[in-house]
Amino acid sequence: MWNLPGIIRTLFHLFDYIKIVMDKKNFFHHNFWKVYYLSYYIQLKHMKAVVFDNSGTLISRYRAIKDIKSGIINDDVCSIDLVDQDPCRALVVIQTDPATCIINARPKQTIYEFISKNNISFDISYSSLDFDKKEILNLIKYEKTRVSDIQDTIRAVIDKKYDVQICSGSGFILNIYTGQIDFTITAGGKIFPEVQEVVKELKRRNFHIYVASGDRTKSLEELANYINIPSENVFGTANSKRKQEIVKKLKKNYSVMMVGNSANDILALQEADIGVLTTQQDDKPSSKVLNAADVVVDNIKDILEINF
């Protein structure tokens, strides 16, 4: 005769045993993957990346800036400093080649006409304001500054006979409050002689190399080709916040060094695991840029000596 209570007790003991076995299996299974992902994360954090600004960092920058009111063209003024002089200013980069497109455009047309009729893209490279670039065209619709004012700055760079390897681009500095274009600008430069050596050594050390710059996107693709890094590692016309976002995202997988030279790099310098300010361009950095950096170097090659 079946002992029903005994059978029930036996089944309960069996179920308890199975549960214990399954719990142990799940424990080991869970902890195996936990250890695996932890080791993978540690491995990733041992990977290192360097993010470079371009103008003044990788290239010796040449520029010509025209004051629209006075008509005077200067080559010893920093566009970032001009924007910082008025909190309502924004540096706008036109995403087309100055040497082949803008220089050949009809000089008497306004900048608004040139951009809108030719459907030319543009971006805000630097501003202390959080401003939607879509509003730019509305602001300058009745602005009288002409394409010839940009062409003057292109010719000024040409007339100086600079050995320009990378044409960073042309653009203008707009007062968002008044809707007036205060300055037009063209910039370019020659890659610092030490850059190729630095990039080669960083690659030998298995560092991943990125460029985040406020310069024209196409010019940075040319730079990527020149220093032999993937074009997808280049972020063009990146303003201060965008540079910070790039560094922050990279930090999920890398230890990140940011190398820059101006106020446009402050947020990225602060966000990086180590922020490096380079003064090779000979511009005098402001105190706020100096305070944002962990290390200051006189030459780009000096970053190879940083314990990182």
N, C-alpha and C positions, 0 to 999 in steps of 0.2 A: 504494500500500500504506500502511495506517495506521501512523503512528509512535506506538505505544502509550505508551512512556515519555514522549514529548513531550506527548501529550494529557493524561496524568496530571499532569505538571508544570504544564501550563496550567490544568487544573482546580483544582489546589492554589493557584495564584496568584490565580485568580478567587475562590475561597472566602476567601482572605486579604483580598482587596480588599473583598468584601462584608462581611466581619467588621469591617474598619476603618470602613466607611461606617456600619454599624449601631451600632458603638460610639460614633461621633461623634454619631449621631442620638440614641442613648440618653443620651449625656452632656448634650447640649443640652436634651433633654426633661426629664431628671432635674433639671438645674440651673435650668431655667425654673420648675419647681414648687417647688424649694427656695427660690429667690428670692421667688416669689409668697407662700409661706407665711411666710417671714421678714418680708416687708413687711407682711403681714396681722397677724402677731404684734406688730410694732412699732406698727402702727396701734392695735391693741387696748390695748397698754400706754400709749398716749397718752390712752386713755379713762380717765376718773376717776370714782370712786364715793365717796360719803360714807355711812358707817353711823352712825346715831344711836342712842344709848340713849334711853329715854323719860323715866321719872320722874326729875326733878331736872335733866334735860338739855333736853328739849323742853317739859316742863310743870313749873310750880311745884307741887311736891308737898305735899299735905295728908294727914295720917295720924293715926290713933288706934290705940294699942297697949295692950291690956289685959294686965297681969301677973296670971296666973291665981291665983297664991298670995296676993298681997296684995289683988287686986281693983282696984288703982289703974289708971286709964287715963291715959296720957301722950300728948302730941302733939309732943313735942320730942326723941323718941328715934328713931334710925335702925334699921330692921329688920335691915339688913345688919350693922350694928355689933353688934346683939344676937346674931346668929348667930355672928359672929366671936369673941364672948366665950367660947364653948364649942365646941370642935372636933367635938362630937357633935350639934350642932344643924343643922336644915335648915328652910328657909323653904318652906312648901307653899302654893301658890296654888290656890284652888278655882275651877274654870272655869264659873262661873255668875254672873249679875248680882246683886250685893248688893241693889240698890235695888228689884228686882222679884221676886226669888226668895228669897234668904236672909232678908230682913227679914220676909217673910210665912210663913216656915216655922214649924213647931211649936217653940216655944222650949225646951221641957223635954227634947226628944230629944237624945241625944249627937251629937257631930259625926260619929262613926262611923256611927250609925244614919241620919243625914241623907244622908251620901254614899252608903252602900251600898244603902239602900232606894230611893233615887231615881236610882241609877246615874249619879251625877255625876262627871265627870272632874276630875282634878287633876294638878298637875305640881310637881316640885321646882324652885323658882326659883333658890335659892342654897344651897350647902352646900360645905364644904371636903372632905366625904367623897364618894367615888364610890359612890353608893347607888341601888339599883333601886327606883323608885317603887312597884312592885308590892308591896313589903313594907310599905308605909305602913299599909294597912288592917289587916294582921295585927298591927302594932304598937299601933294605937289601938283594937283591938276591945273591950278592957275599960276603956278610958280614959273618965273621967267628965265631961270638959269638954263643956259643952252648946252648942247653937246659940245660946242666949241670950247666951253670952259673946262670940260674933261680933256678934250684933245690938247689943250694948252699944257696940261700936266703930263700927258704922254710924251709930247715933244720935248718938254723940259728934261725928262728922264733920258730920252734919246740924245738930246744935245749935250748932255753931260758925258756921253760916251761910256756909260757904265757897262761893264761886262755882265749883262743880265742873263743868268741861266734859267731862272724861274720868274715868270711875270705873275706876281701875286694877284694883280687885278686893279681895276679902277672902280671908283664909287664916289660917294658924297657924304658929307656930314650934315644931317638935317636937324633943325630945331623943331621938335614935335609940337611944342606949344604955339609957335608962330607960323609953322608951316613953311618956313624959309630955309633954303639951302645956304648954309654959311660957308662951306668949303667944298671944293672938288679935289679928288686925290687919285694918283696913280702910284703904285708901289711894285717893286720887284727886287731881285737880289741874286747874289752869287753864293753858292753853298760854301760854308766855311771849310777850309782845307782839311781840317781834322775829322770832319763828319764821317767820311767813308771809313776811316780807320776805326772810329768809335763804333759804328754800326757793325762792322766786321767782327770786332772783339765781342760785342754784346751777343751776337749770334753764336760765336764760338762758346760762350758761356751758357747757351741755351735760353737766353732772355727772349721774350716776345716783344716786338717793337711796334708801337702805334704812333700815329701823328694826329693831333687834334688842334686845329688852327682856325682862326677867323678869316683866313684867306680864301680866295676863289677856289671852288671845289676842283675844277679842271687843273689848276696849277698844282694842286697837291697830288693829283694823280700822276702828273709829270714827275713830281718829286719822288713819289713812291717808286716809280720806274727807275729813276736815277740811282736811288740808294738801295734798290732791289728788296723792297718789302711788298707784301700782298696789298693790292689796291683796297681790299675790304678792311684793311687795318688803318685806313685813312678816313678821318672825319672832317669834312670841309665846312667852312663858314660856321664854325662852332662858337657860339657866344660863351660868356662866363659860366652860366648855369649848365649849358650843354656839356662843356668840358668837365664840370663837376660830376654830372650824371655819367659820363663815359668812365671816369676814374672809379666812381662808386660801383658801377656794374662790373668792371674788371676786377675789383677787389673781392668779388665773390669767388673768383678762381685763382687769383694771383696776389702776391705781394707787389705793390705798385709804387714805382718812382715816377713823379711828375717833374718834367724839366721845362721851365718857361722863363720869360723875361719881362713881363709887363702886367699891368693891372687886370688885363683880360684873363690872366692865369691864376689870380689869387684864390678863387674858390677851389680850383683843382689842386693847387699847391697844398691847401689846407686839408683837402679830402684824402690826398694820397698818404700812403704809409710813410713816405719821405718826400718832401717837396724841395726841389733844387732850383735856385735862381741863378741864371747865368748872365754875366755882365759883359760878355764878349762884344756885343754890339756897341758898347761905350755909351749907351744912354744911361743917364743917372736915374736909377730906380727910386720911386717914392718910398717914403717910410712904410706905408701900408703894404707895399709889395715886399720889402725887406722883412717885415714882421711876419708875413705869411710863409716865408721859406724856412726850412730847417737847416739848409746848407746853401752857401753862396760860393760860386766858382767863377773864375775869370776866363776860363776856356772850356769848351764843351768836352774836351778829352779828360778833364779833371773828374768827371763823373765816374770814370773807371776806377778811381781810387777810393770811392765811397764804399764803406762797409754796409752792404745792403743784401 
